[in-house]
């Protein structure tokens, strides 16, 4: 839709709502539409261009029944077979969402939470064709995933826009499959930009819209009036479960990074590493350093030898912009760096002792030193079913490890396993077992292989240290 059409749409809306047309301002009667074109003004041209690229995503997995050691006995399994507890004969878990075709070869972007833990994925196009899909890339940090449709041929891909060009008040349409009723289009505006502290993903930097988004819309398209993708619908704020006009979409500039990684054959997204820990700027901190308002990301610590340290960033600096784009908080800084391409450089604007300065930082990934050395724990111990890796700058970033915890970080937990019963979670750091410190995955493997009357386990979670005791 052209600018003139959008402006006309605004005029038509004003007529319907009785909002100050020129005739009303002069005391004359409100004017009805004067032409058939005005009366039939519609978003239909935008929808027709966008709709073929929006798909329905159906994901499922076969649940395993609860484990019982009795059924390891072949005599019992002879009678119960695979339907015995611990076998695959459990109920089927299902998930419903939406997705967007972003490449004619059959690449589809959706939300990670739509396919999380699922093993079988099907995609239905707007023309009712259905295809099996493989999961190419999962990126829980952004709540995005990329699928590839099998034997689909050339498909209509949606043009990717520029979310940095959005302004509050811009008209947008949301397309998806709410409640599984079928593809649905809703309209609204951009209500806010750069929404952080939402708690949806690590890169909390969302487009807020009042276009109706409901369960099932996750992974669907948020498009502008040129039918360009400007966001992937991800979540809503609601006390009832339905839309109340507060929806959130992941900006397309972050989507581009994930799609590029999938096209490059990667199974994970590698992003620039700052090499510094950050905190928000409070009013008190702003007053103490001469800021007129609490904005920016305060550098709480700098990793020796990291990109920030090499660039000259110091503890106590406040980063206020990346390549000229303002930064309001640590989440905003993380987003700005997360959308940059590795191998280049960026300019950071800093406030240091009340003075402005600028430094150049190299865009390099976090190092995996020491190596991950993944270990899947087995046997009669509370950790069985958990896969752990060594802590490094890369895994600290990948699993969002907070604080100064030292040990082995949990990368994955099997369902219905002793580790799941212990409530171990992805990103937990196992710090000690029976008061013996854990430094590596092999330390934990050795500790877990012993026999104990009880297990005293200390873990780091979300910056806190927790200790629990369980029977041997």
N, C-alpha and C positions, 0 to 999 in steps of 0.2 A: 504494500500500500504506500502510495507517495505521501510526501509531507502535506500536500494540499488535501488529499483524502483524509489524512489523520486530523487535520485542522477542521475539515468539514464534519468529521465524526464528532469532534468536540462540540461543534455548533449544534449538531443534531441532538446530542445528549443534553445540552443546555436547554434546548426547546422542550424536550420531554420533561426535564426536571423543573422547568420554569425559572431558569437562572439568568436573569438580566440580559436578554437580547436587546438589540438597539431599539426596537419598537417599544419594548416595555420601559426602557429608560426615558423615552420621550412621552410616556403616557398613552401611547397607542396600544391597540390590542396585539397580543402575541401572534406572530405569523406562523402559519402552518407551512410544511414543506412546499416549495414552489415548483418542484419538478419531480418527475418519476425517479431520477437519479438520487435526489436527496431522500426521497421516501424509502428507497431500496438500499440505502447505504449499508454496507455489511463488511464483516471481517472475512467473508467467504474466500476472496482471492488469496489471503494469507494462509487460511486453513488448507485450501486445496494444494498449495505448494508444500506445506509442512506435514500434512497428515500421512502421506505414503511412507514417510521416514520414521514414524513412531510405531513401535511394536509392543505386543504383550509378551511378557516373560513368565513362563511357568517352570518352577524348579521343584525338585523333590529328592528324597533320599529314603532308603529303607532303614528303619530304626532297628537296632539290635535289642533283643530282650535282655532283661537284667541278668547279670552274670551270677552263676552259682557253681562253685567248684565241683559239686557232685556230678554235674553233667559233662565233666572232662572224662569220666569213666566211659569207655567204649560200650560197656553193657547197657548203661542208661541211654546212650546216644542211639543204640540200636533200636530202642523202642520209641524214643522221642525225635530222633533225627535232627534236622536243622531247625525245627520249631522248638527245640529245647531251649531253656533260658541260656543266654549267651550266644545264641545263634541268630541268623538274620531274619527270622520269621516274625519280627515285630511289626508294628503299624508303620504306615508311610507318612513321613512328614512332608508338608507341601508349603510352598511360598508363591505368592502372586505379586507381580510388579509390572513395570513398564521399561522400555528401553528406547534408544535412538540409534538409527543407522548412521554412522559417521564416515563410512568408506564404502564405495560401490562393491568392493570385494566381499562384503558381508560382515564387516566389523560393527559390533553393536555395543554401545555404552549403557550400563545400568548401574544401580547402586549395589555396593558390596553386600549390604545387609539383605538384599533380595535373594542372593545366591549363596550366602554364607552357610557353610556346612553342607551344601547340597551337592549331589553327585550326578544328577540328571537334569538337563535344562532343555526346554523346548521354547521356540519363539514363533509367535503367530503374527503375520503381517496384516496390514490393514485390508489387503485383498483376500484374506482368509487362508492364504497358503501357510503351511506350518513346516518348520525345519528343526532338526536336531542341532544343538549348539554345543561347542566345546568352550570351556572357560580358559581364555588365553592368559589373563592377568587379573590378579586380585590385589587391590590396594586399600586395605582397611583404614589406613591413615587418612585418606580422603573420602572414604566410603564410596569408592568407585570400583567398577570391575569392567573388563572388556571381554566380550564373547565373539566367537567366529561361527557364522552359520555354515553348515555343511551342505555342499552341492547346491548353493542357492543361485549361482550365476550373478549377473550384474544387478545391483539393487539401487533404489533411489536414496542417495545419501543427503543428509541435511547440511547445508552450508554452515560453517562455524563462524560466529561473529566475534566481537571484541567486547568482553564484559567490562573492561576498563573505560569504555566509551559510554556506558550507561549513566543515566541521571535519574534521580528521584522524580517520579511523576511520569516517566516514560510508559507508554502503553505496552502490555505484554499479553501473550496467550499461553495457557498451560494445557498440554495435551498428555493424556495418559489413559489408564484403565482403572478408574476408581471403583473399589468394591467388586471388581470383576464384571461390571455391567456391560463392558465394551468401551471402545475408544470414545473419549469424551473431551470436549474443548470448553475451557472456561477463560474468561477475560478479566483483566485487572490492570493495575499499574505497579511500577516498582515503588514499594513503600519505603524502603531504606536500603542502604548499601553498607558493605563492610561490617555486617553483624557478627560480633564475636561473643565469646562466653555462652554459646548455645549448648555446648557439650555434646555435639553430634559426632565430630571427628577431630583429629589433631590439628588439621588446618581449618580452624573455625573462622571463616571469612565469607559470610553468606549474603546472597541477594534475598531480601525480604519482599514478598508480594502478597497482595490481597486477592489474586486470582485463586479461585477455590481449588485446593489440593486436599485429597483424601487418601485413606489407605488404598493401595493399589496404584496410585500415581507415582510412587517412588521409582526413580529411574527415568521418568518421562521428560518431555521437552518443555522448556520455557523459551519461547521465541519472541523476537521483536516484530515490528510491523513490516519488515522486509523478509519475513519467514526465515530468519537466521537464528541458529541455536545460540542463546546467550546464557543458558544455565540448565543444569540437570536437577529436577525437583527431588528433594531429599527428605524433608520432614515438615511437620506442622506443629504449632503450639495449640493444644486443645485439651480441655478437661472432659469433653464428651467423646472424643475419638473422631469427631467430624470436623469439617472446616469451620473456623471462626474468623477467617480472613487474615490469618498470620501463618504464612507458609515460607519455607526456606529452600533456596536452590543453590547448588554448587556452581560458582562462576565458570563459564566455558574456558577461560584462560587456564584454569587448573585442569579441566578436562583434556585440553590439548596436550598437556605434558604426559598424562596417563596414556592417551591414544598413541602418542609418538613412541613411548616405551614399548607398547604392544606391537606396533609396526616394526620396531627394531628387533623384535624377537626376544625381548627381555621378559622375565617372569616376575620382576619387581621393578619399581620405579627408583632410580637413583637421583637424588636431589643435592643441591649445594649444601655444604655444611658450614655453619658459622663458626663453631668452635668457641661458644660462649654461652653461659647461662644468663637468662634475662628475668626481669620482674617488671610488673606494671608500675607506673609512676603515680603515686598518690598525691593528693593535694598538699600534704605536708612536705613530701619530697620536692614537689614542684616549687613550693614557696622557698625551700632551703637552697635550691640551685638557681633561682631567679627566673623560672618559667612562669608565664602569665596564666597558664592552664595546664592541667595534668595530662600531657600527651607524650608519646614516645615509648621506647623500651629501654629500661635502665639495665646496664651491664652489671650483673652481680658478681660474675667471675669469668675469667678468660682461660681457655685451655692452652697450656704451653705448647708452642709449635703449631697451633691451629691457624686457620685463615685469618681470624680476627686478630690474634696476637701478631701475626706476621704483617698485618696491615697497620698495626699501631693502635688498635683499639685497646682502651684501658678500663679497668674496673672503675665504676662510677660515671663513665660516659653515658649519655642518653642518645640513642639512635632515633632520629626524628624523620628520616626519609631514606628511601632506596631508589637510586637513579631518578631523583626528583619527585618521586611519589611519596606523599606523606604517610607516616606510620603513627598510628594512634596507640598501639599496645603491642606486646610480644607476639600475639596471634597474627596481627597485621604484618609484622616483620617476617614471621615464618611463611606467610602466604606469598609475600613479595619475592622472597628468596626462592621459595618452592616453585615458582613459575619461571625461574630463570634457567637458561641452558648451561649445562656443565662445559667447562673449558674456557669460558670467557671471564669477564670481570664485571663488577658493579661498583658504583660510587655510594658510599654511606655518608649522610650528613649527620654530624654529631654536635652535641652541646657538651663542652668540657670546661668546667669552672666558669660557667656563664658565657663562654665564647663559642662561636660557631666555627667548626672546622670540617674538613672533608678528607676521607681516606678512600683508597681503592682496595677492594678485596677480591681475591681470586675465587672463582666458583669451582670448587673441587668437592668430590664426595667425601663422606666420613670414612676414615680408614678402618679396616677390619683387622686390627692388631690388639690382642692376639686373634688367631683364627677362631672361627665359630666352634669347631670340633663338636658337632651335634651328637647327643647321646639320647636314645630312647630308653627310659628306665623300665626294667622288668622285674619280676619276682614278687615275693611276699613282703612288700613294703608299701608305705603310703604314697610313694612317688610313682608307682607303676602306672604306665599309660601316659606319662608326661615326657615330652621331648624338650631338652634344655640345651642352650648354647652358651658359649663364653661371652662375658661382657666386653665390649669394645665401643669406641665412639659410634660405629655403624649400628651395632645392635642396641645401644642405649637410645639412639635416635629412632630406630625402626620400631622398637617395642615401648617407646615413650616412658623410659625409666626415669623416675624423678628422684631427687636427693642424691646422697652419696653411697648408696647401697653397693656392697661388694659381694660377688658370688656368681652363681649360674642363673641365667634368666630363662624363664619358662616361655618356650616358643609355641607350644601346642599341647593340648590336653585331650585325650580320647574320651568320648562320652562313655558313661557307665563304667569308668575305670576307678581304681582306688584313688588316683590323683584327683579325679573329678569329685569323688565323695569327700575328699579333704578340702575341696573348694579352691584348689590351686587354679590360678587364672593366668591367661596370656599376659606377659609383662611382669609377673611376680619374680622377685629375685630371691632364690634360696641362699640365705646368708650363713646359716649354721644348722647342724644336726647334732642333737645331744651335746650342745655347747662346743662342738668342734667346728671351727670356721671352715667355710667352703670358699675356695678361690677359683676353681675350674669345674668343668663338667665331669672330669675324671674323679675329682675329689668327691663329688656328690654320688657318682656311680659306686665308688668304693664304700662310702658311708651307707648307701642304700642296700648294699649286698650283705651287710652284717645282720645278725639276729639280735633283737632287743626286746626287753619286756615292755618298754614304752618308747615313744619317739617324741622328743622335744624339738620342735621345728621353729626356726626363726626366719621370717621372710620380710622383704621390703616391698611395700605396695603403696603407690601414689605418694611417695615421700615419707611414709610412716613405717615404723618397724613393729611387726606383729609377731607374737610368739604363741604357739599352741602346743598342747600335749595330747597325744593319742595313744591308744593301746598298741602293744606289739603283736 
